[in-house]
């Protein structure tokens, strides 16, 4: 079954949701730790997994455009529907844009970009000091850095709201939304 219904989600939908959920949670946590503790050794892994997430969420976005959003399992107020749709769109668009901003930040900053060791954009070393780089476009790299950081915190907020919404559905509404995302038929 590769089609979502009101009572059951496809295995593909469930797999992509949980795969992206785990990867995005880890990447957000690692991103905050890297930035706060300045752990530069994690950057190549962060960049590679960011690009992998981009590819996976691209598949998810194409599926959403083609198949639409899963139907709600119950009837909700207008405010709840708008909030849920807004959080879902922020998650989808945010997870698509985060790797793009990160890629551009690194490439334009002269740091280069590799995908699990395969060089996609070469590093631009400073000939006077090979341990440093020369930005290809410093102001635009700085803009991408700011966008990547702001979007990261917006995504953290969206993830928290998404998790709270799932618990609300499960504990207060008792409507089967969370059970459906775990593969149950509701």
N, C-alpha and C positions, 0 to 999 in steps of 0.2 A: 504494500500500500504506500503510494507516494503522494496521496492527496489528503489534505486536512479536511476534517468534517467538524461539525459542532460538538460531536461527542468524542472524537478521537483524532489526535494529531499523527501525521505520518512519522515513520522512523527517521526520515531525513530531517524533518523539522526539529524533532527532539534531539537528534544527534548534533546538528549544527548549533542549536541553542546552548546545549550543555558544553560542547567543545569551546564555543566562543566565550561562554560565561567563565569557564575556568581560565582560559588564556587571557581574557581581558582583565579579570581580577588580579592574576599574577602580574601581568604587565603594568597595571596601574600601581600596584604595590612596589614592584621593582623600580618603576620610574620615579616614584616619590623617594624611595631609599637612595637611588643613584644620585638624584639631584641634591638631596639634603646631606648625604654623607660623602658626596663626590667620589663615588666608587667607579672609576673610569674603566676598570677591567670588565664590567658588565655591559658596556655600551655595544660592543659587536653583537652580543647575544640579543640584547634589547632591540637593536636595529633589525636583525634577521627575523626574530619572532614577530616584530611589528609588521614586516612585509608579508610574512606567512598569514598573520591575522587579516591583513588587507585582502589577500587572495580568497580566504575563506569567507569573509564578510561580503566580498563582491558576489560570490556564489549565492549567499543568503539574500542579498539585495535583489539580484536578478530573480530569484525564486519569489520574493515578496512582490515585485512588480508583475510577475507572470501570474502568480496564484492568489495574490491579495493577502490580507491579514487573516489569521484564524478568527472564526466567529466567536464572540463572547459566549460563555456557557449559560449566562443568565442576563437579565435586564438590569441596567445600571442607570443612575442619574446622568443627566447631561454633563455635569461637572466631572464625575468619575470617568466618563467616556473621553472627554477632552483631555483630562490629566493623563489617562492611560495612553492615549494616542500620542500625546506630546512626549511622554517619556520614551515610548517605543521609537518614535522618529528620532529623538535626540540620541538614543543608543545606537540606532542604525547609522545615521549620518555621522555621528561623532566617532564611531569605531571605523568608519570609512575614511574620515578626514585625518584622524590622529596619525596614521602611518604616512599619509601624504605630507602633512606638515613636518613630521620627523625626518622623512626622506629629504625634503627640500632644505630643511634646516641644516642637516649634515652635509649635503652635497654643496649647497651654496656657501656654507661656512668653511669649505675647503677640507673638511674632514674625510670626505669620500664615503661611499656606501658599499658594503659587501652583503651578500646573501649567503649565509653559512659558508663563508670563505671565498665565494665567487665574487670578484670585484665587479660591481655594476657602475660605480662612479669612482674614478681615481682620486686619491688624496692629492692635495695641492701643497706640497711642502715648500716652506720658505728656504730658498737657496742659502741664505745667510745663517739659518739655524734650522737644521733638518728635523728637529723635534717639534717645531712649530709649523703652522699652516698659514697660507695666505687665502683669505676668503675670496670666493669668486664674486660674491655680491654680499658684502657685510650687512648693509641695512636690511636687505630682504631676508637674509639668514636670521637676523635679530627679530624680524617680524614673525617669521616662522617659529622661532623659539618661544616668543610670547604666545602665539596662537596655540602651539602644542601644549604649553603649560596651562593656559586658561581652559582649553578644551579638556585637558586631563582632569582638572578639578570639577568641571561641569559633568564629565562622565562619572566621576565618583559620586556626585550628587544624584545623577540619573540611576546609577546602580543601586544606591541606597533606597531611592524611591521605588524602584522596581522590586527589590526584595521586600520592602515594607508592604507594597501592594500585593505581592504573592502571599505573604502571611495574613494580610487582611482578608483576602479571598478564602484562605484555608481556615483560619481561626474564627473570624467573625461572620463572614457570609456563608461559610461551609458549602461553597458552590461547586467544588470540583476542579477549579481552574488549575491549581497546583498539581493535583493528581493527574490531570490530563497531560500536563507538561512532563510528568514522570512516566507517561506511557499508558496510564489507565484509560479505560473507556468510561465516560461519565454520562 
